[in-house]
Amino acid sequence: MTSVTLVDDHGRLTSYPIGAAEPLARPTGPLRSRTAFAAAHVVPLAWADNVPGAPAEIDWDATLGFRRHLWSWGLGVADAMDTAQRNMGLDAAATRELIKRSTAEARGESGFADLSDAIVVGVNTDHIDEPVIGLDRVVAGYLEQLAFAQDQGAGVVLMASRHLARAARSAEDYLTVYDRVLAEAERPVILHWLGEAFDPQLAGYFGSPDTGDASKIVLEIIGDHVARVRGIKMSLLDAEAEISLRAELPDGVRLFTGDDYNYSRLIEGDGRRYSDALLGAFAAVAPNASAAIQALDADDHDRYHALLDPTEALARQIFATPTFYYKTGVAFLSWLNGHQPSPAMVGGLHSARSLPHLSEIVRLAIDANALTAPDLAAARWHGFLALNGIEAVS
């Protein structure tokens, strides 16, 4: 057994054992018991001008290759979401190109019978440069992106809009905007409730800082448009609030957990209701997530927990405060596992986490069986340490 060098918050170095990864089997058919989307990141061209404020220059081979990796494990891809750095480095032109390319790739390479199970994409208002606009322009912005996504054939996630959060003066404004936008949905969409931890500019979304009051508005929107709503992705990092909303959803409307802290018990459910998944964490631990859902397919709950529970500690580290920098950990693990040539990110976001933070990701990934090629991961990590002036210990 070999070892890796870890570094703590005081610069102290320790050696940690790293052994061979437990092999996990890809599914031989569709996952049956749960629907699971992994929210995928983008890989930049490492040599390009991907500095803060510059337009994103994407490594399309690596970016699309990572999506094929997710599909090969039976997971759908949630693309052009916050994990792909929407509002944090992915500009409007790159977003449109990402949606176009990923949807075309899904059509030919995903193996899913229904394209909307293979890929859903984010629809927002973030192509509008002005920070403050009126409700009519919010609606127009949503509809412009909705039309483009629908033209590509992708499923839609109607993301939370910073513009709407700024423009709305009451819960009624949210009802009005969603009513007008959902009226143009050609197929049922997934709503997205992204909490303040992920984006502080979305505080008080759906008209109230109180989760219970905001949930009433969510349920009213859904109730008015049941035929046009596939489900809602809830990303509040509040398991009890998710369970409460889940219990009130109309028949046929699904709860897609976005809780990267508590997904194991939420996906398993309580014997009556369960959550499906739309998670950035699943991009980091795709083989584990797939194997766990395969265990649920076989009604083997012990195996499910053995596979998925250890990944939650890893996810909690990746999504640690400030949570909106979690994308750095997702890209870092992708690099350690050989899916991209460098840990670089658009907008220079790879600098958003410290060496000790990344070191703890390495340790927890070992414990969670989330390093699929441990020797490669160890070599890359030690090279990364050397680049930062730290010599590996024996």
N, C-alpha and C positions, 0 to 999 in steps of 0.2 A: 504494500500500500504506500502510495506517495503522499505528499502533504503540500499544503499551500501556506503562504505567509499572510497573516492577517495583521492589520494595523488598527489600534484603538484611538480614542479621542485625545489621548495624551502622547501619541506617537510611538507607543510601545508595540513591539513586534512579537507575535507568537506563531507557532506552527500548528496547523490544523489538518487532520487526516482527510484525504480524499480518495475514495475507492472507485471501483467500476460502478457505472450506473446500472440500476435494475432495469432490464429490458421491458418495455411496454409495447403492447401490440396495437397496431392500427386497426380500426374497425373494418369488418368485411362487408358491411352494409351501412345504411343510414342509422344514426343514433335515434333511438325510439322513445325513450322515456322522458327526455327533456329536449327542448330546443336551446341551442347554445351558440351565441355569436361571440367571437373574440374581436375586440376593438383593436385594429392593427395600427402600428406606427409607420412612418415613412423613413426611408434611408436616403441620406443626401449623397451627392458626389463628394467624396472626401477632399478632393482637390479644388472644389469650386468655392465661390465667394459666399458661402452660407454663414455670414456674420449677422449679428443683430440688425434688423431693419432691411436686410437685402432680400430680394425675391428668392424663393426657394428653388434650388437646383437639385433635382431628384435623381438618384440612381435607380432607374426604372427596372433594371434587371434584378437587383437585390430586393427592391420594394415588392415587385410582383412575385418574385421567388418566395418571399416570406408568406404571401397570401396563399400560394400553392401549398406551402408547408402546413398552414392552418387547415385548408380544405382536406389535405391528405389524412388528417386526424378526425375527419367528420364534423368539424366545426364550421359554422358559417362565419363570414367576415363582416364586421361592422366597420365601414370605411369612411374616411373623411370626417371622423368624429374628433373629439378633443384629444384622444390618444394620438391622432395624426397631426397634432399641434394646430388645430383650428384655434384662431385667436392668440397663438403663441408661436408664430413663425411661418405657418403655411398660408401663403397669400391666395387671393381669389383665383388667379390664373392657374396656379398649381393645384388648387382644390378641384377645379373643373377637369383638369387633365387627369388627376388621380381618379376621379369618379368615372371618367370615360374609359381609361385604361383598365381599371380594376373590374368594371362591369363586363367589358369585352373579354377579359381573362377568365372571369367566372363563367361566362357563357360557354367557353371552349374547354376549360380545364378543371372546373370544380367538381364535376360528377354529380351534382345535385339535380334532381328532376325539375324542381321549381326554382327559378332564378332568385326569387325573393327569399328563399331559404339559404341560398348560397351567399348572397350579398345584400346588405342594406347600407344606405349611405346617408350622411348627414345633410339636412336642408336647413339653412340658417339665413341670416341677413348680413353676414359679415363681409360681403363684397361692397357694401355701402361705406364709403370713407368717412362721411360726416358722423361724428359721435352722437349727435342728438337729432332725431327726426320725428315726424309725427306718425300717428297710427296708420294713416293711409299709406305712407311710404314703407312702414314696417310690413304691412300686408303685401304691397307690391314687391318688396324684396324677397319675402318668403315665396311668393308665387313664381317669381323669376327662377329661383333655384329649384323649386318643386317641378316646374315644367322641364328644366334641363335633366333632372334626375329621372323623371318619368320617361323622357325621350330615350334615355340610355337603357331603360328596362329594369333598373335596380329597384329594390324595395326602399322605402323611405323611412328615415328617422327624423321627425320634426323636432329639431333641437331648440333648446332655450335660447332666446335672442337677447343679447345685451341691449340692443336698441329698444326692444319692447320693455325690458326692465326699467330703462330710463324714461320711456314715454308714458307708461301706464300710470294713471292716477288713482285707479281703483281696480278691484277684482272684475268689475264689469268690462273694463277695457280688455282684459285677457279673454273673457268670454266672446267679445266682439271680434277680436283678431283671429282667434282659433276657429270661430264659426265661419268666417270668410275664407280662411285658408283651407280648412278641411273640406269645404264645399267643392274645392277643385281637385281633391285627391281622387285619382283614378282607381287606386287599390288601397286597402286598409293600411294605415301607417302606424308606426310606433311613435308615441309621444316620448319626450325626454325631459325629466325633471332633474336638473343638475344642481347640486347643492352648493352652498357658499364655500365649503372647503375646497371644492374643485375650481370655483370661479367666484371670487368675492363680489364681482360686479353683478352677480345674479341673486344677491341677497333679497329676500322678500318676494321671490318669484311666485307667480299665481296670486299675487295681491296681498300677501300677508307674511310676516316673519314667523307666525305661528303655524307649525306644520299641520295641525288639525284643521285650522281654518283654510289653509291653502289646499288641503286634501279635498275639502268640500267643493272647491272650484274645479279641481281636476275631475272629480266625479261628475260634476255638472257638464263639463265639456264632453267627457266620454259618453255620458247618458244621452246627450243631444245628438251624438254622432256615432252610435254604436256600430253601424255598418261600415264606417270609414276608419275605425280604430282597431288595429290588430292587438295593441297592448301599450303598456307604458314602461319605459326604463326608468327606474327610480335609483338615483345616486345621491342619497343623503347621508350615507354611513350611519343609518339609524334603523337597525333591524326591526325594532318594535313598530316603528312608523310604517315600514314596508308591510309587515304582517297585517297591520290594521287596515291599510289601504287595499291590500290583496283580498281581504275578506269581503270588501264592499264592491269589488268590480263586477260588472254585469257578466252574465254567462257568455263565454266565447272571447272575452277580452283578457289578455294574459299580462301577468306581471313579469317583466324582465329585470332581474336584480342587477343593479349596478353597484352593489355594496361590496367593495373590494376588501372589506374587513371581515364580513360574516357570511360569505356566500355558501359555505358548506351546508349549514343547517337550513338556510333559506331555500336552496335548491332541493335538498332532501324533502323539506316540507314537514307537515305535522300529521300526515295520514289522510287529511282531507284536502288541503290545498298546498301547492308548492309554487316556487318561482322558477321560471326559465332564466336564462342568463344572457346578459350582454355586458361583457366585462373586459376592461383593459388587462386585468390580472390574467385572464385566460390566454392572452397573447404571449405572456411570459412563461406560462406553464401549460401549453397546449397539450402535450402528450399526457400529462397527469390528469388534466381536466377530461380529456377524451376517455382515458382508461377508467376514470371514476364513473362517468355516465354510462359507459359500457357495463360496469358493475351494477349500476341501478337497473339497466336493461335486464340483467340477469337476476334481479331482486336480491343482490348480495350487498347488503348495507354495511356490513363489517368491512368488506373490501373497499367499498366506496369511501368510507371514512379513513381507512388506512392510506389510501392514495391521495385524497384531497385535503384532509385536515392539516397535514404538515405544510401545505403550500400557503395556508393563511398567514402564518408567521412571516413568511417571505413576502407576501403581498402587503402586510401591514408595514413592513420596512420600506418597500418600494413606494407605498402611498403615505408615508409618514409626513407629518407637518413640515413645511408647507406642502400640502397634498398636490397642488397643481404642478409640482415638479416631478411627479411620478413618471412622466414619459422618459426621463433620463434613465431610470432603472430598467424600464422595459427595453429600451435600445441597448443598454449595457449588457443585459442578459442575452439579447439577440446576438450581440457580437461575441460574447463568451461561447455561445453555442454554435458559432460558425455561420450564421445567417447573413452576415454583412462584413465587409472588409475592415471597418473601423467602428469605434463607438460614437463617431461624430453625429451631430444632429443639426437640422436646419435652425437658423437663428442662434447658433452657438450654444444651444441649450444643454449640450453635454457637460458644460461647466457648472451646472446648477446643483450638483451634489458633491459632497466632500469625499476624500479618500476613505475616512473611517466609515461613512455611510455605505459606500460601495463595497468596502471590505465586509461589512455585515451582510450585505446582499449575497456575497460569495459564500459566506458561512451558512446562511439559511438555505441557499440554493442547494448546497451539498446535503444538508439535512433533509430537504424536501425531495431529493432525487430529481432535481430540476436542471442538472447539468448533463446534457445528453452525450457529451464528449469530454469527460473530465480531464484527460491529458491536454487537449486543446485549450480548455478553459484555464487550466493551471498555467500553461505556457503564456497565454495572452494576459492573464492577470499579473504574472510576475514581470512580463515585459512592460506592462502599464505602470507597475510600481517602479521599475528601473527608470522609466521615462520621467518619473517624479522624484528621482534621486534616492529611492529606497531599495536596498539590496535584500533579496530574499534570504531568510534564515534557513539553515539546514535542519 
